[in-house]
Amino acid sequence: MQAWKIFKTGVPPGIPKKSPGNQPIVISTASYEGRPPDNARKLVTWLGQFKGTDKLEVDKFAVFCVGNSNWTSTFHRIPKFLDENIASLGATRLLEAGYMDVKTDLVGAWEDWTERLRETIGTLFGTTSMAVTSSISISVQSNEMIQILGGEQMTLGTMIANNALMGTEVGPAKKHMEVGLPEGAEFAAGDYLVVLPHDPEETVRQILNHFEFSETGVMSISGSRKKFLPKAPTTIGHFLSTVVELSTPMTKRQAEALMAYANPEMQSAIAELKEHAVYQRYLQQRYSIIDVVEYFQLNVPFSTYIDVLQPLTARQFSISSSPLCSSNRSSATGEDHAYIASITYNVFEAPAWSGRNTF
């Protein structure tokens, strides 16, 4: 859970019992298997204790809901609870709650809702403009001595085994991976193993070919406030493989950013992307940004392409092994210690729904 305005008044984080002035409170949160995030447990419990005519002395608030519609019984349960209870205790909504379904458009709903939020807060406080602007520029040069710059220090496990459980005779192929945890690391039932992915090599090659770059070329980024973009010179191949999402479906906001680069023959065709039904078709077929750029023959600069990409996010997998199983424990130091975690997963490989490349 994230709260944009926190007051320390002796009550759970996120909601003050008494808000100074008319400063609004904005909360964005998800449900984790129907329960609140760790840093929202006290808040949810605290709100549930109000009874009868109890009121919060909070003027205005807004809630943004994050969830995955695959989990039908718990979809948006916690954010809806917060939105309904805070309103019932006397607070006024700045604007209606925003809803994101990460199964479809990962960032479109967030971008639209935060834009309306900025406009609402700007009107409330008499601010003429709260627009967020960015002026990004990129220079690319050849690299005679290749140096892949590492990221921040992380605690890494060691892959012990990655075995095929079954082929594609019935559904997708299935694999079982075992990871040796670093010394001192433990896990409990319900924990996740975080996997740092790489973008598909085929997609990276597609982008390099489109912009006529070599993967060993070095790029430098300036003029951007996006924290995930590297500040130091980075090889283009490494950047495309490990920093940004290349294959996620294009959002409506990204489509609008690309429209300015359509040639006259394609202007009317790409303008149709603004129509909900047309955009939904491209979204359902999972057209990526590079798919749209090439399909509509858009003359998009590399800097603009980079600026509309989202950061490459880590993937969380439920651990499928038990920390109580003796085969997953070692007593070399005289004490039992959980040291092997496994994940069991499907491997999807099929023609992409967009008809371009392989998913």
C-alpha positions in Angstrom: 0.0 0.0 0.0 1.2 3.5 -0.8 -0.3 6.7 0.9 0.6 10.0 -0.7 0.0 11.9 2.6 0.9 10.4 5.9 0.3 12.1 9.3 1.9 10.7 12.5 -0.9 11.2 15.0 -0.7 8.0 17.0 -3.0 5.9 14.8 -2.2 3.4 12.0 -0.2 4.7 9.0 -2.2 6.0 6.1 -5.2 7.6 7.7 -4.9 10.3 10.4 -7.7 10.6 13.0 -7.4 14.4 12.4 -6.2 15.8 9.2 -4.5 19.3 9.3 -6.4 21.7 7.0 -7.8 20.2 3.8 -4.8 18.2 2.7 -6.1 15.2 0.8 -5.1 11.6 1.4 -4.5 9.3 -1.5 -4.1 5.5 -1.2 -3.1 3.0 -3.8 -3.3 -0.7 -2.7 -3.8 -4.2 -3.8 -5.3 -7.4 -2.1 -3.0 -10.3 -1.4 -5.2 -13.4 -1.6 -8.0 -11.4 -0.1 -5.9 -9.9 2.7 -4.3 -6.4 3.0 -0.6 -5.8 2.2 1.7 -6.1 5.2 1.9 -2.4 5.7 -1.9 -2.0 5.6 -2.9 -4.6 8.2 -3.1 -2.3 11.1 -5.0 0.3 9.1 -7.6 -2.2 7.9 -8.1 -3.6 11.4 -8.3 -0.1 12.9 -11.0 1.0 10.4 -13.0 -2.1 11.1 -13.2 -1.1 14.8 -15.3 2.0 14.1 -19.0 1.6 15.1 -22.2 3.5 15.2 -21.8 7.3 14.8 -17.9 7.3 14.9 -16.4 9.7 12.4 -13.0 10.3 10.9 -11.9 13.9 11.0 -10.5 13.5 7.4 -11.7 16.0 4.8 -10.9 14.4 1.4 -9.5 11.1 0.1 -9.1 8.9 -3.0 -8.3 5.3 -3.5 -6.7 3.5 -6.4 -7.4 -0.3 -6.7 -4.9 -2.8 -8.1 -5.7 -6.4 -8.8 -5.9 -9.4 -11.1 -9.3 -10.5 -12.3 -8.0 -14.1 -12.3 -8.6 -14.1 -8.6 -12.4 -13.5 -8.9 -13.4 -14.0 -5.2 -10.8 -11.5 -3.9 -10.5 -9.1 -6.8 -10.1 -5.5 -5.4 -11.4 -6.7 -1.9 -9.1 -4.5 0.2 -9.1 -1.3 -1.8 -12.9 -1.5 -2.0 -13.0 -2.0 1.8 -10.9 1.1 2.3 -12.9 3.2 -0.1 -16.3 2.3 1.3 -15.3 2.5 5.0 -13.4 5.8 4.8 -16.4 7.4 3.0 -18.8 5.9 5.6 -16.8 7.5 8.4 -17.4 11.0 7.1 -14.6 11.7 4.5 -15.4 13.0 1.1 -14.0 11.4 -2.1 -11.8 13.6 -4.2 -12.9 11.5 -7.1 -14.3 8.0 -7.6 -12.0 5.1 -6.9 -9.8 4.0 -9.9 -9.6 0.3 -10.8 -6.7 -1.5 -12.5 -6.8 -5.1 -13.8 -3.2 -6.1 -14.4 -4.4 -9.0 -16.5 -5.3 -6.5 -19.3 -3.8 -3.0 -19.4 -1.1 -2.8 -16.8 -0.7 1.0 -16.6 -3.4 2.6 -18.7 -6.0 2.9 -15.9 -3.3 4.3 -13.6 -2.2 6.9 -16.1 -5.8 8.0 -16.7 -6.7 8.1 -13.0 -3.7 10.0 -11.9 -4.2 12.6 -14.6 -7.8 13.2 -13.3 -6.4 13.3 -9.8 -3.8 16.0 -10.7 -6.6 18.0 -12.3 -8.8 17.6 -9.2 -6.1 18.6 -6.8 -5.0 21.5 -9.0 -8.6 22.8 -8.9 -8.8 22.3 -5.2 -5.7 24.2 -4.4 -5.9 26.7 -7.2 -2.9 25.4 -9.1 -2.9 26.4 -12.7 -1.0 23.3 -14.0 0.2 20.1 -12.5 1.3 18.5 -15.7 4.4 16.2 -15.6 6.7 16.9 -18.5 9.8 15.2 -19.7 12.5 16.1 -22.2 14.6 13.0 -22.9 17.6 12.8 -25.2 19.8 9.9 -26.0 23.2 9.7 -27.7 24.5 6.4 -29.1 28.2 5.6 -29.8 30.2 2.5 -30.7 31.9 0.6 -28.0 35.4 -0.7 -28.6 35.8 -2.2 -25.2 32.5 -3.8 -24.1 31.7 -3.5 -20.4 28.4 -4.7 -19.1 27.6 -2.6 -16.1 26.0 -4.6 -13.3 23.0 -3.5 -11.3 22.6 -3.0 -7.6 23.8 -5.8 -5.3 21.2 -8.5 -4.8 21.0 -11.7 -2.8 21.1 -14.5 -5.4 20.3 -18.2 -5.3 22.0 -20.9 -7.3 20.0 -23.0 -9.7 20.6 -26.7 -8.8 18.2 -28.3 -11.3 15.7 -27.4 -14.0 14.0 -30.6 -15.1 11.2 -31.2 -17.6 8.2 -32.8 -15.9 6.2 -33.3 -19.1 6.1 -32.2 -22.7 3.3 -30.6 -24.8 1.2 -33.7 -25.2 -1.4 -32.2 -22.9 -1.2 -28.4 -22.6 2.0 -26.4 -22.3 5.3 -28.0 -21.2 5.9 -28.1 -17.5 9.2 -27.7 -15.6 10.5 -28.0 -12.1 13.4 -25.7 -10.9 15.3 -26.1 -7.7 17.2 -23.2 -6.3 19.8 -23.3 -3.5 19.3 -20.3 -1.2 22.2 -18.3 0.1 23.5 -18.9 3.5 21.2 -17.6 6.2 18.1 -17.4 3.9 14.9 -19.2 4.9 11.4 -19.5 3.6 8.0 -20.3 4.9 4.8 -21.7 3.3 3.3 -19.1 1.0 6.5 -17.3 0.3 7.6 -16.4 -3.3 10.8 -16.8 -5.3 11.6 -13.7 -7.3 13.0 -14.3 -10.8 14.7 -11.5 -12.7 13.8 -12.0 -16.4 15.4 -11.2 -19.7 13.5 -10.0 -22.7 13.3 -12.5 -25.5 16.4 -12.5 -27.7 14.2 -12.5 -30.8 12.5 -9.3 -29.7 15.7 -7.6 -28.8 17.1 -8.4 -32.2 13.9 -7.1 -33.9 14.4 -3.7 -32.2 18.1 -3.5 -32.9 17.4 -4.2 -36.6 14.6 -1.7 -36.8 16.7 1.1 -35.4 19.9 -0.2 -37.1 21.9 -0.5 -33.9 24.5 -3.0 -32.8 23.9 -4.6 -29.4 27.5 -3.6 -28.4 26.8 0.1 -29.0 26.8 2.2 -25.9 23.8 4.5 -25.1 23.7 7.4 -22.7 20.4 8.7 -21.3 19.8 12.3 -20.0 16.8 14.5 -19.4 14.6 11.8 -17.9 13.2 11.7 -14.3 12.5 7.9 -14.6 14.5 6.2 -11.9 14.7 2.9 -13.7 16.6 4.3 -16.7 20.4 4.0 -16.3 22.3 7.2 -15.7 25.7 5.6 -16.7 26.6 4.6 -20.3 25.1 1.2 -21.0 25.3 -1.2 -24.0 22.1 -1.2 -26.0 21.8 -4.9 -26.0 22.1 -5.1 -22.3 19.6 -2.3 -21.8 17.0 -3.8 -24.1 17.4 -7.2 -22.5 17.3 -6.3 -18.8 15.9 -2.9 -18.2 12.6 -2.3 -20.0 9.5 -4.4 -21.0 9.5 -5.0 -24.7 6.6 -7.4 -25.2 3.8 -6.1 -23.0 0.6 -5.0 -24.8 0.7 -1.4 -25.9 -1.4 1.0 -23.7 -3.7 3.6 -25.1 -1.5 6.4 -23.7 1.5 4.9 -25.5 -0.5 4.7 -28.8 -1.4 8.4 -28.5 2.3 9.2 -28.0 3.1 7.4 -31.2 0.5 9.1 -33.4 2.6 12.1 -34.1 5.1 10.0 -36.1 2.6 8.5 -38.6 3.1 9.4 -42.2 0.1 11.0 -44.0 -0.9 7.6 -45.5 -1.1 6.1 -42.0 -2.5 9.0 -40.0 -6.2 7.9 -40.4 -5.4 4.2 -39.6 -3.4 4.9 -36.4 -6.0 7.5 -35.4 -8.5 4.7 -35.1 -6.5 3.4 -32.2 -8.1 6.1 -30.1 -11.5 4.4 -30.6 -12.2 2.0 -27.7 -13.2 -1.0 -29.8 -10.2 -0.7 -32.1 -7.8 -0.3 -29.3 -9.3 -3.3 -27.4 -8.7 -5.5 -30.4 -5.0 -4.6 -30.5 -4.8 -5.0 -26.7 -6.4 -8.4 -26.8 -4.0 -9.5 -29.6 -1.2 -8.3 -27.4 0.4 -5.9 -29.9 3.6 -4.6 -28.4 4.9 -1.1 -29.1 7.5 -2.3 -31.6 4.7 -4.3 -33.3 2.7 -1.2 -33.8 5.7 0.9 -34.9 6.5 -1.6 -37.6 2.9 -2.4 -38.6 2.0 1.3 -39.1 5.5 2.2 -40.5 6.0 4.9 -37.8 9.1 7.0 -38.0 9.6 7.0 -34.2 13.0 8.2 -32.8 14.8 5.8 -30.5 14.5 8.3 -27.7 10.7 8.4 -28.0 10.5 4.6 -28.1 12.6 4.3 -24.9 10.6 7.1 -23.2 7.3 5.2 -23.6 8.5 1.8 -22.4 7.8 0.5 -18.9 10.5 -0.9 -16.5 11.2 -4.6 -16.7 9.6 -6.0 -13.6 10.6 -9.1 -11.6 8.3 -12.1 -11.7 7.1 -13.7 -8.5 6.6 -17.5 -8.4 5.0 -19.4 -5.5 7.5 -21.7 -3.9 6.3 -25.3 -4.5 8.6 -27.1 -2.0 7.9 -27.4 1.7 10.4 -26.0 4.2 9.3 -28.9 6.5 10.5 -31.6 4.1 13.7 -33.2 5.2 15.0 -33.4 1.7 15.0 -29.6 1.6 17.0 -29.1 4.8 20.6 -29.4 5.7 22.2 -30.1 9.1 25.8 -29.6 8.1 26.1 -26.9 10.7 24.4 -28.9 13.4 21.1 -27.1 13.0 18.3 -27.7 10.4 18.1 -24.9 7.9 15.8 -24.6 4.9 18.1 -24.1 2.0 16.4 -25.4 -1.2 13.3 -23.7 -2.8 11.6 -25.0 -5.9 9.2 -23.6 -8.4 7.0 -25.6 -10.8 5.9 -23.7 -13.9 4.4 -23.9 -17.4 6.5 -23.0 -20.4 4.5 -21.3 -23.1 5.8 -21.2 -26.7 3.4 -20.5 -29.5 2.8 -18.0 -32.3 1.9 -14.6 -30.8 -1.7 -13.6 -31.0 -0.7 -10.5 -32.9 0.6 -12.8 -35.7 4.1 -11.4 -35.3 7.0 -13.5 -33.9 6.7 -16.1 -31.1 5.3 -15.7 -27.6 
